[in-house]
Amino acid sequence: MRRIVKTSGGWIVVDMSTHGWHDVTTYGEDAWEIDGAVWSEEHGADVGQPTFAAFVAATAAIPTDEAEQIARQVLREWNEREATVEAVRDGQMSTKATHVIFGVVGLAVVGALLGLAGLVWLVVTLL
């Protein structure tokens, strides 16, 4: 998921990844890319940016309080979207499982009815 954000230092694009690596790309007033960097909790701690907000502040060259507000908003929205995607994915899996179960039960019922019909035919022909 990418989010375009207007900061006091210009435009940035925050790209959130499901693999734990997030990046921020900065843009100039002319809309051309200036710089970009990638962050994860483990890597960020190694380079002195233990929080996503510290990473945003350093990469976008903006005040810490502004970066904290952006990070809080982006992470909240990211978590909400991820929860929604997981709920939809779980719902789809439940629907697929239901279809499989009904299919198997349906086949078993048809098989049982065919077996019963065959048995009735056999009894009728032998009598």
N, C-alpha and C positions, 0 to 999 in steps of 0.2 A: 504494500500500500504506500502510495506516495502522497505527501501533503505539501502544498505550496504555502509558505508563510512569509508575510511581510514583517521584517524586523527593523529596528532602528539603524541597522547596518546595511540594509538592502534585502532583496529577495533571497530566500533559501528554499531548497526542496529537501524534505526529510523523507527518506525511503526506509520503511520498516520491513524487516524480513522475518519470516517464520523460523529461520535458522539461527536467530539470535544476533545476527550482524545487522547493524543499521548504519546508514550513511547520510551525511548532510553535504549538499552541494550549494555553494554560494554563487550568486549572480550579481553582476554590476548593474548600474542604472541603465546601461545600454542593452540589458537582457542577455549578455554573453556570460557563459560560465567562467568563474574566476578560479575556484578551488573546490576540492571535495575531499572528504576523509571518511573512513569506515571505523565503526566502534562496536565493541561487544563488552560485556561486563568484565570478562577475563582480560582481554587485550587493553581495555580502558584503564583498569587498575594498574597494569604494567607500565603505562605511559603517563601516569599521573592524572587520569580523568576517570575516577572511580564511578561517577554517575553519568547518566545520559545528559543531564543538565550541564555538567562541567564540560562535556564533549561539545555540546551545542554552543556554549559560550566561547570556547576556545576556537572552534572551527568557523563560526559566524562572526567572531570578534564583536560580541555584544555583551552588555552588562549581565552579571550573574543572575540578578532577579528576573530580568526579561527571559533569559535562557531557562530558568527554573519554571516560569509560567508556561513557556512553549513546550518544554519537556513534559510537564504535568498534563497539559491538554492533549498532546500527541499520544502519550502513553495511555491515557484514559480512553481516548477514542480507539486506539489500536486494540486495547484489551476488550472493549465492548464489541468491536467488529470481530475479533477472534472468537469471542464467546458466541456470537451470533452464527458465525460460520460453523463452529463446532456443533451447535444445536441443530442447524440445518443438516449437517453431515450425519449426525446421530439419527435424526428423523428419517433421512433417506435410507440409512442402514436398517432402521426398524421397519420401514415400508418394504424394503427388499426382502427382509427376513420373513415378514408376514406373507408376501407373495409366494415365497418358496414353501412355507409351511402349508398354505392353502393349496398350492399345486400338488404337493406330496399327498396331502389328505384326500384331495380330489381324485388323484390317480388310484389311491388305495380303495376309495369308495367305488370307482368305476370297475376296478379289478374284482372287487368283491361281488358286485352286481353281475358282471360277466360270468364269474364262477358259479354264482347261484343260478343264472339262466342256463348255463351248461349242465348243471346238475339236474335242473327241472327237465330239460330236453332229454337227458339220459334216462331219467326215471320214466318219462312219458313214452319214449321209444321202446324201452324194455318191457313195458306192461302191455 
